[in-house]
Amino acid sequence: MGGAAGGGKTFALLVEPLFHTSNPNFGAVIFRQSYPQITMEGGMWDESTKLYSAVRPMPAPKVGKLRWVFASGAKVSFAYMKAEDDKLIYQGAQIPLIGFDQLEQMSEGQFFYMLSRNRSTCGVKPYVRATCNPDADSWLAKFLEWWINQETGYPLEERDGELRWFVRPGSELVWADDAGTLLTQYPELIPKSVTFIHANVYDNKILLQRNPEYLANLLALPVVERERLLRGNWKIRPTAGLLCNRAWFSIIDVLPAGGSVVRFWDFAATEKKTAKADPDYTAAVRMHRVGDGFYISDCFTMRAGPTDVEKAFVAITKQDWATAQRLGIPYKVAWEIEPGSSGKMMAARLTSLVAGVACAPRRPSGDKIQRAGGFLSQAEAGFVKLLKGDWNEPWLLHMHNAGMDAKK
């Protein structure tokens, strides 16, 4: 079920086990890709607490085990599978109901392996329920392609909720419109049935009544994410000019007065060794915010080793800070912290090198498209302008082509 944001997917997944919790031998496990996705604010555990606390008699929450135990003895558990081998933890398990929240984030191997754990002796016929959002590059896009218009990427209304069956005689799945056809062709195999039910925010009337601004949030997404999460498009991918279009940016001669300024650094400490070498650039973009507008006033790039990059960082940061002091506007310098202790050590060192300047090192969250979402939405709306400079054309060319490697 799903294929867009806001359709009530997680709620439906949490309700499903309640049909069987009077059975003392029943158990369900609902998977997400990572532990934080279960326990974060407003995540699956929080939502289950709201829902299951209304059941009478109230089930007992086992927070440390991420499990609910109902009065009958039935259990609903939450688990995660981040690494591929996490699936092997469930060797020998018998799980009558398996749920996947955001199945597109799981691997194909994890999904099909867990089907082998979907068995039952409790009287409940074993079955699987899953939710998803569109991802054109996921294995799930191919798995669900019969329900999706392969030209437009949108769900086919006439196939919504229609059952199909598959078997796997070799490495590939073979599909049919009925189980009998497959049994005739492959009498030694047992067909599995699958259906896909499309849901989006417009189907969730309660959400739109209680939180009408959520629709505005979806409408404010950059075009690629808006197509996926609002309209349920399974075919759209970031491409040149679609993720970020150079036509969105106008060029001005003079910056407006006031506001605040930040320069953000993207470090790449690989030095160019030979004429054929092609290391990444270190890049640093300076942006002013004045009222509702955003103004990019400089983009610095270099290919050099760590020592030279560090020198450039210190010199440019001090120059920016002095200019901001003269203009009487706040200034800070920011950069992404790499994972692990080395990232923390680097952040501490850079902060000490520019003592007195406000520093804002930050950990990246999500892929590049997600991290750039707010900026791209403002740019598409015409709120981002560039100060005229020699860097304009290279920057516009890079941004216009950003969709080519946005997933890297």
N, C-alpha and C positions, 0 to 999 in steps of 0.2 A: 504494500500500500504506500502511496505517497507520490513521489516524483516532483515535489515542490515544498516550499516552506509554509508552515502555519496551518496545515490541514488537519492537525490533531493526531498525528501518527503515533507519537509516544504515548499519549493518553489511551489510544485504542490498544496499543501493545500491552499496557499495564492492566487494562480491563480484562483482557483475554483470559488470564489464569483464574479469574474469579468465577468462571463457569464451572470450575472443577474443584474448588477448595473445600467442598464438603466430603471429598474422597480422601481418607487418611493416608493413602499410599501415593497420592498424586504429587508430582514435583515439576516445576518449571524453572528454566534458566534463561535469562535474557542477557544477551551479550552486547557490549559496546567495544570499540577499538582500544580504549585506554581507561585506566582507573579514574583520572580526573574528570572524564566525561560523565562518569556515574555520580561522583561525589561533589562536583562543583555546584555553586549557588544556582538553584533552579534546575539542576540536572535531574537525572532519572531517580536517584534516591529521594530527593526532596519532593518530586512529583508523586512518587509512590507513597510517601508519608501522608500527603494530603488525601490521597485516594483511599488507601488501606486503613487509615485511622477512622474512616467513616463506616467500616465494616463492623457488624456486631454478631458475636462477640469480637472485640478488637484483637487482631493478631499481634503476636509479640515481635517487635523489631529486634533483630540481632545485628546491631550496627557494625561491629567489627567484622562480621562474616558477610555483610551486605545481603541479609536474608530475612524474610518474613516467615514466621511459623504460625499457621492458622490453628484455630481451636481443635479442628479435626486431626491435626498433625500434618496436613498438607503444607508444602513449602514452595516459596517463590524466591529464587536467588538471582543476584546480579553478578556478572563476571565480565572480564575483558580478555581479549586476545590481540595483543599488539604484535608480538613476534610470530612468525609462521609456526614455529614449534610449540607455541602455547596450546595449540589444539591437542597435542599429545597428552596433556594433563588429563584429558577426558577419556583415555583408553579404559574400556570396561564400564563406562558410565551408561546408565539407562535413563533417558530423559524424555518423558511423555510429550512435553511441549517445549520446543526451543524457539526463542525469539532473538531476532537481530535488529538492533536499532542503528540505522544508517549502514545498511548492508554494503553499499558501494565502498565503504572504507575498509571492509574486510577483504581478504584474498579469496579467490575462487577455491583454492585448496582448503582453506579453513571452512568455507561453507559446505563443500561436498563431504569433507571428512566428518563434520558434525552431523550430517544426515545419517551416517552410520551409527551415531549415538542416539538417534531419535527412535527409541523403542520403549515398549511399555508392557507391564504385566498387571497394571493397576485397574484395568477396565476402560481406561481412556485411550481411544485410538490415537497413536502418536501422530503429531503434525507439527508444522513449522509456520511461524508468522514472521514477517520481516518488513521493515520500513526503509525508505531510501529517498535520496535526493539525486537529481541528474548529474552524471559525470560521463561525458562523451568518451573518455579514455579508459573507463573502468570495464572490467569483465562483465559487469552487470548490464551495461548498455547492450552488449551482444545477446546476453541471456534473455533480455526483455524486448528484443527488437521487433517481434511479431506484434506487440501491442503499441508500437511507436511508429509514426509516419517517418519513413527514412529520408524523405525529402525535406520536410519542415522541422522534424525533431519533436513535434508535439504529440501527445497521446492520441490514439485513434478512438474517438468516442464510441464507435460501433463495436469495438473489441473490448471495451472496458469491462472487467469482471468475467470475461469469457475464459472457460477452462481450455487448457491444452495439456498434452501428455508428452513425456520424453522417456527415452531409454539411452543407455550409453553402451553400444556394442563394442566400441573401440575407444579411441581418444576423443572422439567428437560426439556430441549429443545428436540424436535423431528425434525429430518432433512429428506429431500428428494431431489431427483434430479430435481423435477419439482413441481410447485405449485399445479397442478391438483391432484396429489397423496395425498397431505396433505388436500386439500379441500374435497376429498372423505372420508378420515378418520375422519376429524374434520371440518365438514361443518359450525360449529358456529365460527370458528377462521379464521383470515386472515393471510396467510403466508407472511413472510418478506424475501426478497432476500438479499444474501450476496455473495461477492466475495473477493478474496485475490490476489493481484498482487505483485509478488516479485520484488524487486529492490535492487541493491547494487552499490558500487562505480564504478564498471566496466560499468554500464549502463549510468553513468554520464560523458560523454565525455568532456563536457565543464569544469567540475571541475578538471578532470585529466590533461587537457591542461593548465589551469590557475594555478593550485596548485598541481603539480605532487608529492610534498613531502607528501601530505595527504595520499596517498597509502602507502608510507614508514612508516607513523605514525601508520596506521592500522596493517601493517606487524610487527611492533615493539611491539604490545600489547602482554601481557601474553597469553598463549595458550587458556584459557577459553574465555577471552574477544575477542581474535582474531577470534575464531570460531564463536562467536555470531555476532560481528560487521562487519567482513570482509566476512565470508562465509555464514552467515545467518542460523546458526545452532540453532534450537529450542529445542534440547534435551540435550545439553551438560550442565553438572553441575560441580561445583568444587568437586573433590574427592581426596582422599589421593594419593599423587604423581603426580596428574595432574595439580593442581594449582601451586604447588612448589615441585620439585623433589630433593631429597637429592643428587642425582648423579650430579647435576649441580655444586656442591660446592667442590673445592679441598682444602686440608689442607696444610698449609705452616708452617715452623719452625721459620721464622724470618720475621718481617715486613720490607718492603722497607722504605728507609729514605725519609723524607720530607712530603709534602702534608698537609692535614688539618684533624681535627678529631672532631666528634660530638658524644655525648651520648644522646640517646633518651629514655625517661621514659614513661612507660605505667602504671599509678597508679591504684591500686585497694586497697582501704583502709579498706577492710573487714578482720578482724582478725580471725584466726582459733580458735574457741571456744572449740570444742570437738573433740574427735578422729574421729567421723563420719562426722564432718563438712567438706565441700569442697569449701572454698572460692576461689576467683580468686587470682592469683599471681600478685604482683607488679613486673614488669620486666624492665630492663634497658640494652640496647644494645649499645656498643661502636663501632663506625665504622670510619675507616680512608679512605680518598680518596687521592690517589697518581696517578697523570696522569689520564688515563682512567680506572684505576682499583679501586675496592672497597674492603676493607679488614676489616672483623669483628674481633675485637681483644678481646672482652669480652662480656659475657652475665651474668648479675646479676639478681637473682630472690629471692623473699622472700614473706612469708605470715605473715603479722603483722598488727597491728593497725596503725592509722595515725601518732602517735607520733614517733614510731619506724621507720616508713617509712620515715618520715621527717628527722630524724637523719641520716639515711642511705644515703638519697639524698645529704645532706650537706657534709658528710664525703667523699663520693665517688666523688662528683663533685670537691671538693677541691683537692683531690688526683689526679684526672684526669688533672685538670688545672695545678697543680705543675709539673706533668710529661711533659705536653705539653710545658710549659715554659722552662723546662730544655732542651727539644729537639728543641726548637725554632720554633714550628709550631702552627698555630691558633687552638683554641679550643672553642666550644660552647656547651651548654647543652640545650636540647629541651624537650617539653612535650606537650600533647594535653590539651587544655582548655575545661573544661566541660561547657555546656550551662548555661546561666544565670549569675547573679551577683556573685554567690559563686565561679564560675570558675575564674572570674576576680580577686576576692579577693585572691584566692589561688595562682594565677600567680604572683600577686604583692608581696605576702608574700615570696614565694620561691625565687623570684628575689632578694629580700632584704636580705635573708639569705646567699646568695652567692655573695654579692656585689663585683664587680670587675670582675666577670666572665660573658662572653657574654651569654645571655639567649635568647632563641627563642621559647616562648610558641606559640602554633598555634591551630586554630580551625579546627577540622576534616571536610572534605568535601567529600560526597559520602560514599558508603559502604566500607568495608575493602578490597574487591577485587579491587575496583577502586583506593583506596589510595595506595595500594601496587603495582599498575601496573608498575611504573617505575622501582622499585627494582626488581620485578620478571622478567622483560624483560632483565635487565642487568645480573641477575643470570642465566637465560636460555642461554644467550650468552657466559657464562663462565667468566664474568668480576668480580664476587664476590668470594672472597676466605676467608677462616677461619684461624686464628692463632691457632695453636695447643694448646689445653687446656682441662681441665676436663669437661668444659661446652659444648664441641663440640657435643657429642652424644645426650644429652637431647635436645639441640637446633635443631639439624638435625631431630630428631624424631618429635618434635613439628611442625616444618615447613613442613615436609613431610605429616603430617596429617592435615595441616591447612585447607584443603578444606572441612573437615568434619563439621566445624562450621563457615565457612567464611561468611555466610549470617547473623550470629547472631550479 
